[in-house]
C-alpha cells in the first residue's frame, strides 16, 4: 500500500493542525483536543475509548483478519509558553503554546488514521492509535500504560519533528535515540547563625556553592568523552536574611544521559560528590529523585525495518539512519519501548526552524503527509494481507 494522500485529506490535516495550534491545552487538560480526536476517529469507523490517563484517547481499527496488533502514538499537550510567532493561527490561550509540535504529531496521526481506514481491506490484524496527554513532564505514557493502552500490542511506533534537520527528511537511530532525563531536589543542611559570626555556623550557602562547582567536574572528568551527558543546576534557594545564615538550602538538578549505563554512572558519581563535599564542611545532604524519564532505546530490528520503509517510500536522498544522538532532549515514549519493541523516528522540520520550546517555533505543515505516510507504510509492512 503506497501512502498517497488526496489533496483534500492533506488540507484537512493542515486545517486540523492549525486549529490545534490556536487552541493549545496543557498536560492533563487536553479535553478539547481529545474530543476532536475521538469524534474524528468515530467518523472513520474506529472503536474509540476515551478518558484513558484522564484525557487520553485510543482508537482501534480491527481488520477482522488474523494478524499482529501494532500501535502508533501521538502526544497532544502544549507548553506554558507565551507565543511570539505572530501567525494568523497563533495561540488564543494566553501563556499556552504548541511549542514542541504536538499539534503536528496529532494531525499527522489523524491523517494516517483516515488512510488506514480507507485501506483496511489490505491489512490484517489490528491497529491501535494512542493519542496521549501530558508528554511534557507529566508522565502521560506511564498513565496510558496503566490504563491498558498497550494491551495486546506487539510493536509500537512514534515520531518527533526535528528542527535544524532538512525539511521532510526521515531518519532513525538504533539503540539509544534520545536522552534520559532525571530531576533531583537536594537539601544541604548546615547550622544557621548570625552573619557577623560565620565561624559559629556551618553555612549551607557556602557549602551549596561548593557543591554546584564540584558537580561541574562530572561531565568533564567522570564521563568518557565518547559518551553523552549533561548536568545542570537549575535552582538554588535559601531562606536567610540580611543578617541571618540559614540552616539549609535547596538545590534543583537536571541530569541528562545518553544511555542507561551513563545514567547509572552519573547518578552514582553525583551522589558521591555531593556527600563528600558536604562532609568536608561538616554539613549533610539529602538527595531526592523527583522524576525519571528513561533513555529512548529503539529496538535494532524494528529500527532497521523503519529505515528500510522510509528509504523505500521516500528515497535515499530523503531518508536514512544516523549513528549519533540527534538531541539530549527526553521523550516519555521511552516507557512504551521498555514494554514493547518498536522505533521512535524523526522527521526534519527545516534547518531554519526555531528550536523546540522556543516562543517562535512552528510545526511545518509540509511534513504532515510525510509523517502520516510513515505510519501508513509501517502498517502496510507489518500488517500486509496475503
Residue pairs with C-beta under 8 A, 6 or more apart in sequence:
1 119
1 122
1 123
1 376
1 377
1 379
1 380
1 384
2 313
3 112
3 115
3 313
3 369
3 372
3 373
3 374
3 376
3 377
3 380
5 13
5 111
5 115
5 369
5 372
5 373
9 111
9 114
9 115
10 111
10 368
10 369
12 111
12 114
13 107
13 108
13 110
13 111
13 365
13 368
13 369
13 372
14 107
14 365
14 368
16 36
16 40
16 106
16 107
16 110
17 103
17 104
17 106
17 107
17 363
17 365
17 368
18 89
18 103
18 365
19 36
19 89
20 33
20 36
20 98
20 103
20 106
20 107
21 87
21 89
21 90
21 91
21 98
21 103
21 362
21 363
22 89
22 90
22 91
22 92
23 32
23 33
23 91
23 92
23 93
24 78
24 79
24 91
24 93
24 96
24 97
24 98
24 103
25 31
25 32
25 33
25 76
25 77
25 78
25 93
25 96
26 77
26 78
26 79
26 80
26 96
26 136
27 77
27 133
27 134
27 135
27 136
27 137
27 138
27 140
28 53
28 54
28 55
28 77
28 133
28 134
28 138
28 140
29 55
29 77
30 55
30 76
30 77
30 133
31 55
33 55
33 76
33 106
33 131
34 50
34 55
34 56
34 57
34 76
34 131
34 133
37 57
37 59
37 76
37 106
37 110
37 131
38 48
38 50
38 57
38 59
40 110
40 113
41 48
41 57
41 59
41 110
41 113
41 129
42 48
44 113
44 114
44 117
45 61
45 117
46 59
46 60
46 61
46 113
46 117
46 129
47 59
47 60
47 61
47 62
48 57
48 58
48 59
48 60
49 57
49 58
49 59
49 60
50 56
50 57
52 58
52 143
52 144
52 147
52 148
52 149
53 132
53 133
53 134
53 140
53 143
53 144
53 146
53 147
53 149
54 133
54 134
54 143
55 76
55 133
56 130
56 131
56 132
56 133
56 140
56 143
56 144
56 147
56 149
57 131
58 128
58 129
58 130
58 131
58 149
59 113
59 128
59 129
59 131
60 126
60 127
60 128
60 129
61 113
61 116
61 117
61 120
61 126
61 127
61 129
62 126
63 120
63 121
63 123
63 124
63 125
63 126
63 383
63 385
65 123
65 124
65 125
65 385
66 124
66 125
67 123
67 124
67 125
67 126
67 383
68 124
68 125
68 126
68 154
68 155
68 382
68 383
69 125
69 126
69 127
69 128
69 152
69 153
69 154
70 125
70 126
70 127
70 128
70 153
70 154
70 155
70 156
70 157
70 378
70 379
70 382
70 383
71 127
71 128
71 129
71 130
71 149
71 150
71 153
71 155
71 156
71 157
71 336
71 340
71 342
72 109
72 112
72 127
72 128
72 129
72 130
72 156
72 157
72 158
72 375
72 378
72 379
73 109
73 129
73 130
73 131
73 132
73 141
73 156
73 157
73 158
73 333
73 336
74 102
74 105
74 106
74 108
74 109
74 129
74 130
74 131
74 132
74 158
75 102
75 105
75 106
75 132
75 133
75 135
75 136
75 140
76 102
76 105
76 106
76 131
76 132
76 133
77 102
77 133
77 134
77 135
77 136
77 138
77 140
78 91
78 96
78 97
78 98
78 99
78 100
78 102
78 103
78 136
79 96
79 97
79 98
79 99
79 100
79 136
79 357
80 95
80 96
81 95
81 96
81 97
81 99
81 357
81 359
82 94
82 95
82 97
82 359
83 90
83 91
83 97
83 99
83 359
84 359
84 360
85 359
85 360
85 361
85 362
87 362
91 97
91 98
97 359
98 104
98 363
99 356
99 357
99 358
99 359
99 361
100 136
100 356
100 357
100 361
101 160
101 161
101 349
101 356
101 361
101 363
102 135
103 363
104 161
104 363
104 364
104 365
104 367
104 368
104 371
105 158
105 159
105 160
105 161
105 371
106 131
107 368
108 159
108 367
108 368
108 371
108 372
108 375
109 129
109 131
109 372
109 375
111 368
111 369
111 372
112 371
112 372
112 373
112 375
112 376
112 379
113 129
115 372
115 376
116 123
116 127
116 375
116 376
116 379
119 376
119 380
121 385
122 380
122 384
122 385
123 379
123 380
123 383
123 384
123 385
124 383
124 384
124 385
124 386
125 382
125 383
126 152
127 379
127 383
128 149
128 152
128 153
130 144
130 149
130 156
132 140
132 141
132 144
132 149
133 140
133 143
134 140
134 143
135 141
135 331
135 332
135 333
137 291
139 291
139 293
139 332
139 335
140 332
141 332
141 333
141 334
141 335
141 336
142 332
142 335
144 150
145 335
145 336
145 339
150 156
150 336
150 339
150 340
153 340
154 340
154 341
155 302
155 340
155 341
155 342
155 382
156 336
156 337
156 340
156 341
156 342
157 302
157 306
157 342
157 343
157 344
157 345
157 374
157 375
157 378
158 333
158 336
158 342
158 344
158 345
159 344
159 345
159 346
159 347
159 371
159 374
160 178
160 331
160 344
160 346
160 347
161 346
161 347
161 348
161 349
161 363
161 364
161 367
161 371
162 326
162 327
162 346
162 347
162 348
162 349
163 349
163 350
163 353
163 354
163 355
163 356
163 361
164 351
164 353
164 355
165 171
165 326
165 346
165 348
165 349
165 350
165 351
166 348
166 350
166 351
167 348
167 349
167 350
167 351
167 364
167 366
167 367
168 314
168 318
168 347
168 348
168 366
168 367
168 370
169 318
169 319
169 347
169 348
170 310
170 314
170 318
170 319
170 320
170 345
170 346
170 347
170 348
170 370
170 374
171 307
171 310
171 319
171 320
171 321
171 322
171 326
171 345
171 346
171 348
172 298
172 303
172 306
172 307
172 310
172 321
172 322
172 343
172 344
172 345
172 346
173 298
173 303
173 321
173 322
173 323
173 324
173 325
173 326
174 298
174 299
174 300
174 303
174 304
174 321
175 259
175 297
175 298
175 300
176 258
176 259
176 260
176 295
176 296
176 297
176 298
176 325
177 296
177 297
177 298
177 325
177 326
177 344
178 295
178 296
178 325
178 326
178 327
178 328
178 329
178 330
178 331
178 334
178 344
179 228
179 230
179 256
179 257
179 258
179 295
179 296
179 325
179 327
179 328
179 329
179 330
180 256
180 257
180 258
180 259
180 260
180 263
180 292
180 293
180 294
180 295
180 296
180 330
180 334
181 254
181 255
181 256
181 291
181 292
181 293
181 329
181 330
182 254
182 255
182 256
182 257
182 263
182 267
182 289
182 291
182 292
182 293
183 252
183 253
183 254
183 255
183 289
183 290
183 291
183 292
184 252
184 253
184 255
184 270
184 287
184 288
184 289
184 290
185 250
185 251
185 252
185 253
185 287
185 288
185 290
186 211
186 250
186 251
186 252
186 253
186 274
186 285
186 286
186 287
186 288
187 248
187 249
187 250
187 285
187 286
187 288
188 204
188 207
188 208
188 211
188 248
188 249
188 250
188 251
188 278
188 283
188 284
188 285
189 204
189 247
189 248
189 283
189 284
189 285
189 286
190 201
190 202
190 203
190 204
190 207
190 245
190 247
190 248
190 281
190 282
190 283
191 201
191 202
191 247
191 282
192 201
192 240
192 244
192 245
192 246
192 247
193 200
193 201
193 203
193 244
193 245
194 200
194 201
194 243
194 244
194 245
195 240
195 242
195 243
195 244
195 245
196 243
198 245
201 245
202 281
202 282
202 283
203 245
204 238
204 245
204 246
204 247
204 248
204 249
204 283
205 238
205 240
205 245
205 246
205 249
206 281
207 277
207 278
207 281
207 283
208 236
208 238
208 249
208 251
210 277
210 281
211 251
211 273
211 274
211 277
211 278
211 285
212 233
212 236
212 251
214 273
214 274
214 277
215 231
215 233
215 253
215 270
215 273
215 274
216 231
217 273
218 229
218 231
218 266
218 269
218 270
218 273
219 229
219 230
219 231
222 265
222 266
222 269
223 229
223 262
223 265
223 266
227 258
227 259
227 262
228 256
228 257
228 258
228 259
228 262
228 325
228 328
229 255
229 256
229 257
229 258
229 262
229 266
230 254
230 255
230 256
230 328
231 253
231 254
231 255
231 256
231 266
231 270
232 253
232 254
233 251
233 252
233 253
234 252
234 253
234 254
235 250
235 251
235 252
236 249
236 250
236 251
236 252
237 249
237 250
237 251
238 246
238 248
238 249
238 250
239 246
239 248
240 246
253 270
255 263
255 266
255 267
255 270
256 328
256 330
257 263
257 266
257 295
258 295
258 325
258 328
259 295
259 297
260 294
260 295
260 297
263 294
263 295
270 287
271 287
274 285
274 287
275 285
278 284
278 285
293 330
293 331
293 332
293 334
293 335
294 334
294 335
294 338
295 334
296 330
296 331
296 333
296 334
296 337
296 344
297 334
297 337
297 338
298 337
298 342
298 343
298 344
299 337
299 341
299 342
299 343
301 341
302 341
302 342
302 343
303 321
303 343
303 345
305 343
305 378
305 381
306 343
306 345
306 374
306 378
307 319
307 320
307 321
309 374
309 377
309 378
309 381
310 318
310 319
310 320
310 345
310 374
310 377
311 319
311 320
312 377
313 319
313 373
313 374
313 377
314 370
314 373
326 346
329 356
331 344
333 344
336 342
337 344
345 374
347 367
347 370
347 371
347 374
348 367
349 363
349 364
349 367
350 364
353 361
353 362
353 364
354 360
354 361
354 362
355 361
